[in-house]
Amino acid sequence: MFDGFAEVRLELEGATLHVRHGGSGPPMLLLHGHPRTHATWAQVAPLLARHFTVVCPDLRGFGRSSKPVDTSDHAGSSKRAKAADCFQLMERLGHPRFAVVGHDRGAYVAFRTAMDHPEAISRLVVLDAVPIVEALERCNARFAQWWWHWFFYAQPDKPERAILADPEAWYGGSPKHMGAEAFEDFRQAIHDPDTVHAMVEDYRAGLGIDRAHDEEDRQHGRKVRCPMLCMWSKQDDLEALYGDVLGVWAPWASDLQGGALDCGHHMAEEKPVELAARLLDFLRR
């Protein structure tokens, strides 16, 4: 897994991140979603590393990275805090300007990095996500039925107890698509009570402080300044929930393109070659 990549643990101002990085060329940061770790990119990263310097961290709270301290506003688990980690990480590795790709919860971190650190981001890719404030404002019975976990994870204590009773039954996943090493990395993460709690805290931040940050940006007319690509999984819920996914993103970006990939939610594991090709087509222009 990640043949030829270095594996390091870097202490930043607010977190300590477990990171793999390798390749050569312009820098690119890949951010995983819930409940995955950086290992979700194991089949994609080597393809990208032929043309780019690729950096794959475990986000703070996830995998083998440090866990934030709990506070009543969940600020340590906010996308702003994680975006600050990303900015610091890339500076530490000698990449003051870089492309960022995020999937699922990592897409929110990628978006927040582009909003909070626009001078650092050359291109933005979001996979299977719309802005948190847009999702919550469009919430209806269908959203509540399909994405009920957003609201369940916001409850105190009960989500952790439910997940940890049988993490593999709760989350699914298998070595078939992920690969044996990536699956083991994921399995260890979901069996760790501290990691499960921190992953759930990410959702608690989403319903409060993350939404407030999106609302503040919209109020001040802030947009993504760099070219942006949005992709979503054809067999997942995003298109069924929102119809015109790019239309949801249009107010947030001036240079926007995108489309669907015919696969399920974990596209980096199910369609790694196709995803890498789409990313390279966008990022090499």
Contacts in CASP RR format, 6 or more apart in sequence:
PFRMAT RR
TARGET T0000
AUTHOR 0000-0000-0000
METHOD contacts of the structure
MODEL  1
MFDGFAEVRLELEGATLHVRHGGSGPPMLLLHGHPRTHATWAQVAPLLAR
HFTVVCPDLRGFGRSSKPVDTSDHAGSSKRAKAADCFQLMERLGHPRFAV
VGHDRGAYVAFRTAMDHPEAISRLVVLDAVPIVEALERCNARFAQWWWHW
FFYAQPDKPERAILADPEAWYGGSPKHMGAEAFEDFRQAIHDPDTVHAMV
EDYRAGLGIDRAHDEEDRQHGRKVRCPMLCMWSKQDDLEALYGDVLGVWA
PWASDLQGGALDCGHHMAEEKPVELAARLLDFLRR
1 39 0 8 1.000
1 42 0 8 1.000
1 179 0 8 1.000
1 181 0 8 1.000
1 182 0 8 1.000
2 20 0 8 1.000
2 22 0 8 1.000
2 42 0 8 1.000
2 45 0 8 1.000
2 46 0 8 1.000
2 56 0 8 1.000
3 46 0 8 1.000
4 22 0 8 1.000
4 23 0 8 1.000
5 20 0 8 1.000
5 21 0 8 1.000
5 22 0 8 1.000
5 23 0 8 1.000
5 45 0 8 1.000
5 49 0 8 1.000
5 54 0 8 1.000
5 56 0 8 1.000
6 20 0 8 1.000
6 21 0 8 1.000
6 22 0 8 1.000
7 18 0 8 1.000
7 19 0 8 1.000
7 20 0 8 1.000
8 19 0 8 1.000
8 20 0 8 1.000
8 21 0 8 1.000
9 16 0 8 1.000
9 17 0 8 1.000
9 18 0 8 1.000
9 19 0 8 1.000
9 64 0 8 1.000
10 16 0 8 1.000
10 17 0 8 1.000
10 19 0 8 1.000
10 89 0 8 1.000
10 92 0 8 1.000
12 85 0 8 1.000
12 88 0 8 1.000
12 89 0 8 1.000
12 92 0 8 1.000
13 84 0 8 1.000
13 88 0 8 1.000
14 60 0 8 1.000
14 81 0 8 1.000
14 84 0 8 1.000
14 85 0 8 1.000
15 60 0 8 1.000
15 61 0 8 1.000
15 65 0 8 1.000
15 66 0 8 1.000
15 68 0 8 1.000
15 81 0 8 1.000
15 85 0 8 1.000
16 65 0 8 1.000
16 66 0 8 1.000
17 57 0 8 1.000
17 58 0 8 1.000
17 59 0 8 1.000
17 60 0 8 1.000
17 65 0 8 1.000
17 66 0 8 1.000
17 85 0 8 1.000
17 89 0 8 1.000
18 38 0 8 1.000
18 57 0 8 1.000
18 58 0 8 1.000
18 63 0 8 1.000
18 64 0 8 1.000
18 65 0 8 1.000
19 38 0 8 1.000
19 55 0 8 1.000
19 56 0 8 1.000
19 57 0 8 1.000
19 58 0 8 1.000
19 89 0 8 1.000
20 38 0 8 1.000
20 45 0 8 1.000
20 55 0 8 1.000
20 56 0 8 1.000
20 57 0 8 1.000
21 53 0 8 1.000
21 54 0 8 1.000
21 55 0 8 1.000
21 56 0 8 1.000
21 93 0 8 1.000
22 45 0 8 1.000
22 49 0 8 1.000
22 53 0 8 1.000
22 54 0 8 1.000
22 55 0 8 1.000
23 49 0 8 1.000
23 50 0 8 1.000
23 52 0 8 1.000
23 53 0 8 1.000
23 54 0 8 1.000
24 49 0 8 1.000
24 52 0 8 1.000
24 53 0 8 1.000
25 51 0 8 1.000
25 52 0 8 1.000
25 53 0 8 1.000
26 52 0 8 1.000
26 53 0 8 1.000
26 98 0 8 1.000
26 99 0 8 1.000
26 122 0 8 1.000
26 283 0 8 1.000
27 52 0 8 1.000
27 53 0 8 1.000
27 55 0 8 1.000
27 90 0 8 1.000
27 93 0 8 1.000
27 94 0 8 1.000
27 95 0 8 1.000
27 97 0 8 1.000
27 98 0 8 1.000
27 99 0 8 1.000
28 48 0 8 1.000
28 52 0 8 1.000
28 53 0 8 1.000
28 54 0 8 1.000
28 55 0 8 1.000
28 98 0 8 1.000
28 99 0 8 1.000
28 100 0 8 1.000
28 101 0 8 1.000
28 283 0 8 1.000
29 55 0 8 1.000
29 56 0 8 1.000
29 57 0 8 1.000
29 86 0 8 1.000
29 89 0 8 1.000
29 90 0 8 1.000
29 98 0 8 1.000
29 99 0 8 1.000
29 100 0 8 1.000
29 101 0 8 1.000
29 110 0 8 1.000
30 38 0 8 1.000
30 41 0 8 1.000
30 44 0 8 1.000
30 45 0 8 1.000
30 48 0 8 1.000
30 54 0 8 1.000
30 55 0 8 1.000
30 56 0 8 1.000
30 101 0 8 1.000
30 102 0 8 1.000
31 57 0 8 1.000
31 59 0 8 1.000
31 86 0 8 1.000
31 100 0 8 1.000
31 101 0 8 1.000
31 102 0 8 1.000
31 103 0 8 1.000
31 106 0 8 1.000
31 107 0 8 1.000
31 109 0 8 1.000
31 110 0 8 1.000
32 38 0 8 1.000
32 39 0 8 1.000
32 40 0 8 1.000
32 41 0 8 1.000
32 56 0 8 1.000
32 58 0 8 1.000
32 59 0 8 1.000
32 62 0 8 1.000
32 102 0 8 1.000
32 103 0 8 1.000
32 104 0 8 1.000
32 106 0 8 1.000
33 40 0 8 1.000
33 59 0 8 1.000
33 62 0 8 1.000
33 102 0 8 1.000
33 103 0 8 1.000
33 104 0 8 1.000
33 105 0 8 1.000
33 106 0 8 1.000
33 107 0 8 1.000
34 62 0 8 1.000
34 104 0 8 1.000
34 105 0 8 1.000
34 199 0 8 1.000
34 202 0 8 1.000
34 203 0 8 1.000
35 62 0 8 1.000
35 171 0 8 1.000
35 186 0 8 1.000
35 189 0 8 1.000
35 190 0 8 1.000
35 199 0 8 1.000
36 62 0 8 1.000
36 103 0 8 1.000
36 104 0 8 1.000
36 186 0 8 1.000
36 266 0 8 1.000
37 58 0 8 1.000
37 62 0 8 1.000
37 63 0 8 1.000
37 64 0 8 1.000
37 182 0 8 1.000
37 185 0 8 1.000
37 186 0 8 1.000
37 189 0 8 1.000
38 56 0 8 1.000
38 57 0 8 1.000
38 58 0 8 1.000
38 63 0 8 1.000
38 185 0 8 1.000
39 178 0 8 1.000
39 181 0 8 1.000
39 182 0 8 1.000
39 185 0 8 1.000
39 186 0 8 1.000
40 103 0 8 1.000
40 178 0 8 1.000
40 182 0 8 1.000
40 186 0 8 1.000
40 266 0 8 1.000
40 268 0 8 1.000
40 269 0 8 1.000
41 54 0 8 1.000
41 56 0 8 1.000
41 268 0 8 1.000
42 178 0 8 1.000
42 179 0 8 1.000
42 181 0 8 1.000
42 182 0 8 1.000
43 179 0 8 1.000
43 268 0 8 1.000
43 269 0 8 1.000
43 272 0 8 1.000
44 268 0 8 1.000
44 272 0 8 1.000
44 275 0 8 1.000
44 276 0 8 1.000
44 279 0 8 1.000
45 54 0 8 1.000
45 56 0 8 1.000
47 272 0 8 1.000
47 273 0 8 1.000
47 276 0 8 1.000
47 280 0 8 1.000
48 54 0 8 1.000
48 276 0 8 1.000
48 279 0 8 1.000
48 280 0 8 1.000
51 280 0 8 1.000
51 284 0 8 1.000
52 99 0 8 1.000
52 283 0 8 1.000
53 95 0 8 1.000
55 89 0 8 1.000
55 90 0 8 1.000
55 93 0 8 1.000
55 95 0 8 1.000
55 98 0 8 1.000
57 65 0 8 1.000
57 85 0 8 1.000
57 86 0 8 1.000
57 89 0 8 1.000
58 64 0 8 1.000
58 65 0 8 1.000
59 65 0 8 1.000
59 82 0 8 1.000
59 85 0 8 1.000
59 105 0 8 1.000
59 106 0 8 1.000
59 109 0 8 1.000
60 66 0 8 1.000
60 67 0 8 1.000
60 68 0 8 1.000
60 76 0 8 1.000
60 77 0 8 1.000
60 81 0 8 1.000
60 82 0 8 1.000
60 85 0 8 1.000
60 198 0 8 1.000
61 67 0 8 1.000
61 68 0 8 1.000
61 77 0 8 1.000
61 195 0 8 1.000
61 198 0 8 1.000
61 199 0 8 1.000
61 201 0 8 1.000
61 202 0 8 1.000
62 189 0 8 1.000
62 195 0 8 1.000
62 198 0 8 1.000
62 199 0 8 1.000
63 185 0 8 1.000
63 188 0 8 1.000
63 189 0 8 1.000
63 192 0 8 1.000
63 195 0 8 1.000
64 189 0 8 1.000
67 194 0 8 1.000
67 195 0 8 1.000
67 197 0 8 1.000
67 198 0 8 1.000
68 76 0 8 1.000
68 77 0 8 1.000
68 81 0 8 1.000
68 198 0 8 1.000
68 201 0 8 1.000
69 76 0 8 1.000
70 201 0 8 1.000
73 208 0 8 1.000
73 209 0 8 1.000
74 201 0 8 1.000
74 204 0 8 1.000
74 205 0 8 1.000
74 206 0 8 1.000
74 208 0 8 1.000
74 209 0 8 1.000
75 81 0 8 1.000
75 205 0 8 1.000
75 209 0 8 1.000
76 201 0 8 1.000
76 205 0 8 1.000
77 198 0 8 1.000
77 201 0 8 1.000
77 202 0 8 1.000
77 204 0 8 1.000
77 205 0 8 1.000
78 205 0 8 1.000
78 206 0 8 1.000
78 209 0 8 1.000
78 210 0 8 1.000
78 213 0 8 1.000
79 108 0 8 1.000
79 109 0 8 1.000
79 111 0 8 1.000
79 112 0 8 1.000
79 132 0 8 1.000
79 205 0 8 1.000
79 206 0 8 1.000
79 210 0 8 1.000
79 213 0 8 1.000
80 112 0 8 1.000
80 116 0 8 1.000
80 209 0 8 1.000
80 210 0 8 1.000
80 213 0 8 1.000
82 106 0 8 1.000
82 109 0 8 1.000
82 112 0 8 1.000
83 109 0 8 1.000
83 112 0 8 1.000
83 113 0 8 1.000
83 115 0 8 1.000
83 116 0 8 1.000
83 117 0 8 1.000
84 116 0 8 1.000
86 100 0 8 1.000
86 109 0 8 1.000
86 110 0 8 1.000
86 113 0 8 1.000
87 113 0 8 1.000
87 116 0 8 1.000
87 117 0 8 1.000
87 120 0 8 1.000
90 96 0 8 1.000
90 98 0 8 1.000
90 120 0 8 1.000
96 120 0 8 1.000
97 119 0 8 1.000
97 120 0 8 1.000
97 121 0 8 1.000
97 122 0 8 1.000
98 120 0 8 1.000
98 121 0 8 1.000
98 122 0 8 1.000
99 121 0 8 1.000
99 122 0 8 1.000
99 123 0 8 1.000
99 124 0 8 1.000
99 125 0 8 1.000
99 283 0 8 1.000
100 110 0 8 1.000
100 113 0 8 1.000
100 114 0 8 1.000
100 121 0 8 1.000
100 123 0 8 1.000
100 124 0 8 1.000
100 125 0 8 1.000
101 110 0 8 1.000
101 125 0 8 1.000
101 127 0 8 1.000
101 279 0 8 1.000
102 109 0 8 1.000
102 110 0 8 1.000
102 125 0 8 1.000
102 126 0 8 1.000
102 127 0 8 1.000
102 129 0 8 1.000
103 127 0 8 1.000
103 128 0 8 1.000
103 129 0 8 1.000
103 266 0 8 1.000
103 267 0 8 1.000
103 268 0 8 1.000
104 127 0 8 1.000
104 128 0 8 1.000
104 129 0 8 1.000
104 265 0 8 1.000
105 202 0 8 1.000
106 129 0 8 1.000
107 126 0 8 1.000
107 127 0 8 1.000
107 128 0 8 1.000
107 129 0 8 1.000
108 129 0 8 1.000
108 131 0 8 1.000
108 132 0 8 1.000
108 206 0 8 1.000
108 210 0 8 1.000
110 124 0 8 1.000
110 125 0 8 1.000
110 126 0 8 1.000
111 124 0 8 1.000
111 126 0 8 1.000
111 129 0 8 1.000
111 131 0 8 1.000
111 224 0 8 1.000
111 252 0 8 1.000
112 210 0 8 1.000
112 213 0 8 1.000
113 120 0 8 1.000
113 121 0 8 1.000
114 121 0 8 1.000
114 124 0 8 1.000
114 224 0 8 1.000
114 225 0 8 1.000
114 226 0 8 1.000
114 228 0 8 1.000
115 213 0 8 1.000
115 217 0 8 1.000
115 222 0 8 1.000
115 224 0 8 1.000
118 224 0 8 1.000
118 225 0 8 1.000
118 226 0 8 1.000
121 225 0 8 1.000
121 226 0 8 1.000
122 226 0 8 1.000
123 226 0 8 1.000
123 227 0 8 1.000
123 228 0 8 1.000
123 229 0 8 1.000
123 282 0 8 1.000
123 283 0 8 1.000
124 224 0 8 1.000
124 226 0 8 1.000
124 227 0 8 1.000
124 228 0 8 1.000
124 229 0 8 1.000
124 253 0 8 1.000
125 228 0 8 1.000
125 229 0 8 1.000
125 230 0 8 1.000
125 231 0 8 1.000
125 279 0 8 1.000
125 282 0 8 1.000
125 283 0 8 1.000
126 228 0 8 1.000
126 229 0 8 1.000
126 230 0 8 1.000
126 231 0 8 1.000
126 249 0 8 1.000
127 230 0 8 1.000
127 231 0 8 1.000
127 232 0 8 1.000
127 267 0 8 1.000
128 231 0 8 1.000
128 232 0 8 1.000
128 233 0 8 1.000
128 236 0 8 1.000
128 238 0 8 1.000
128 265 0 8 1.000
128 267 0 8 1.000
129 238 0 8 1.000
130 238 0 8 1.000
130 242 0 8 1.000
130 245 0 8 1.000
130 248 0 8 1.000
130 249 0 8 1.000
131 214 0 8 1.000
131 248 0 8 1.000
131 249 0 8 1.000
131 252 0 8 1.000
132 206 0 8 1.000
132 210 0 8 1.000
132 211 0 8 1.000
132 214 0 8 1.000
133 211 0 8 1.000
133 214 0 8 1.000
133 215 0 8 1.000
133 218 0 8 1.000
134 214 0 8 1.000
134 248 0 8 1.000
135 143 0 8 1.000
135 147 0 8 1.000
136 207 0 8 1.000
136 211 0 8 1.000
138 241 0 8 1.000
138 242 0 8 1.000
138 248 0 8 1.000
142 240 0 8 1.000
142 241 0 8 1.000
143 241 0 8 1.000
144 151 0 8 1.000
146 237 0 8 1.000
146 241 0 8 1.000
147 237 0 8 1.000
147 241 0 8 1.000
149 203 0 8 1.000
150 203 0 8 1.000
150 207 0 8 1.000
151 207 0 8 1.000
152 158 0 8 1.000
152 159 0 8 1.000
153 159 0 8 1.000
153 200 0 8 1.000
153 203 0 8 1.000
153 204 0 8 1.000
154 203 0 8 1.000
154 204 0 8 1.000
154 207 0 8 1.000
159 200 0 8 1.000
160 193 0 8 1.000
160 196 0 8 1.000
160 197 0 8 1.000
160 200 0 8 1.000
162 170 0 8 1.000
163 170 0 8 1.000
163 171 0 8 1.000
163 190 0 8 1.000
163 196 0 8 1.000
163 200 0 8 1.000
164 191 0 8 1.000
164 193 0 8 1.000
164 196 0 8 1.000
167 187 0 8 1.000
167 190 0 8 1.000
167 191 0 8 1.000
167 196 0 8 1.000
168 187 0 8 1.000
168 190 0 8 1.000
170 190 0 8 1.000
171 190 0 8 1.000
173 183 0 8 1.000
173 186 0 8 1.000
174 183 0 8 1.000
175 182 0 8 1.000
175 183 0 8 1.000
177 266 0 8 1.000
177 269 0 8 1.000
177 270 0 8 1.000
178 186 0 8 1.000
178 266 0 8 1.000
178 269 0 8 1.000
182 269 0 8 1.000
189 195 0 8 1.000
190 196 0 8 1.000
218 251 0 8 1.000
223 251 0 8 1.000
223 252 0 8 1.000
223 253 0 8 1.000
223 254 0 8 1.000
224 252 0 8 1.000
224 253 0 8 1.000
224 254 0 8 1.000
225 254 0 8 1.000
226 255 0 8 1.000
227 255 0 8 1.000
227 257 0 8 1.000
227 282 0 8 1.000
227 285 0 8 1.000
228 249 0 8 1.000
228 253 0 8 1.000
228 255 0 8 1.000
228 256 0 8 1.000
228 257 0 8 1.000
229 256 0 8 1.000
229 257 0 8 1.000
229 258 0 8 1.000
229 278 0 8 1.000
229 279 0 8 1.000
229 282 0 8 1.000
230 245 0 8 1.000
230 246 0 8 1.000
230 249 0 8 1.000
230 256 0 8 1.000
230 257 0 8 1.000
230 258 0 8 1.000
230 259 0 8 1.000
231 258 0 8 1.000
231 259 0 8 1.000
231 260 0 8 1.000
231 261 0 8 1.000
231 267 0 8 1.000
231 275 0 8 1.000
231 278 0 8 1.000
232 238 0 8 1.000
232 239 0 8 1.000
232 245 0 8 1.000
232 259 0 8 1.000
232 260 0 8 1.000
232 261 0 8 1.000
233 260 0 8 1.000
233 261 0 8 1.000
233 263 0 8 1.000
233 264 0 8 1.000
233 265 0 8 1.000
233 267 0 8 1.000
234 260 0 8 1.000
234 261 0 8 1.000
234 262 0 8 1.000
234 263 0 8 1.000
234 264 0 8 1.000
235 262 0 8 1.000
235 263 0 8 1.000
235 264 0 8 1.000
235 265 0 8 1.000
236 264 0 8 1.000
236 265 0 8 1.000
238 245 0 8 1.000
239 245 0 8 1.000
239 260 0 8 1.000
242 248 0 8 1.000
245 259 0 8 1.000
246 256 0 8 1.000
246 257 0 8 1.000
246 258 0 8 1.000
246 259 0 8 1.000
249 256 0 8 1.000
250 256 0 8 1.000
257 282 0 8 1.000
261 267 0 8 1.000
261 271 0 8 1.000
261 274 0 8 1.000
261 275 0 8 1.000
261 278 0 8 1.000
262 271 0 8 1.000
263 270 0 8 1.000
263 271 0 8 1.000
263 274 0 8 1.000
264 270 0 8 1.000
267 275 0 8 1.000
268 275 0 8 1.000
END
